[in-house]
Amino acid sequence: MAHNPHAPQGPEHSQDPAGSTQMFRAFVEEEGGAGGAQRRSAPQAASSGSRTGVVLSVVAGVVVVAAAIWLALA
């Protein structure tokens, strides 16, 4: 890992100021608890839904670009 001279150094700065590390650890611990199998099945359903949204967005973008090109050449 590269040394960052602007990063805080020393034990007094060991806590993450943004709290993202603590939040991630809490998330991982929560996912590892009871009912973890039920929580793991939900992201798969959300993943297919977000994939559909991405496909529709790309198709809509292609239609908009094609319409702009058609109007520019007309």
N, C-alpha and C positions, 0 to 999 in steps of 0.2 A: 504494500500500500504506500502511496506517495505521502511524503510529509507535507502537511499544510501549516505554514508558519503563522497563519492568521487564526487558526483554530485555538480555542482555549486549552491551556496545558495545566497539568497538575491535578492533584486529588480534589481540590476545592471546586473544580469544574467537571466532576465526573457525572453529575446528573444532566440528562438531556434537557436543554432549556425548552424545547418544543414539546416534550413529553411524548414524542412519537414512539420511542422505544418502550416506555412503560405501557402505552396504549396497545402496542403490538403484543407485548407479553401477556397482558390481560386478555386480549382476544384469543391468543393461542391457548391459554389456560382454560378459557371458557369453552372453546371448541373441543378440548380434550376431556371435558366432564361427561356426566351422564347424558344420554340422548344424543351423543355426537353423531351416531349413524343417521338419525333423523335430520340433523342439520346439514349433513353432507349431501343428502339427496336434493335439497332445495336449490343449491347453486347450479346443479345440472339443469333444472327446469328454467332457472333464470338465464343460464347461458344460452339455451336454445331460443329464448325470447329475445335476448339482446342480439343474437346472431341474425334473427329475422329483421330486427330493426336496422341493423347495419346494411343488410342486403337491400332493404327498401330505400334506405338513404342513398346508397350508391346508385340504384336505378333512378331515383328522383334526380340526383345530381347529373347523371348522364342525359336525362331528358331535358333538364334546364340548359345544359351546355349545348346540346343539339339544337334546341329552340333558339338560343342566342346566335349560334352560327348561321342558322337558316335565316333569321331576321337580318343579320349583317350582310349576307350575300344577296338578299332579295332586293 
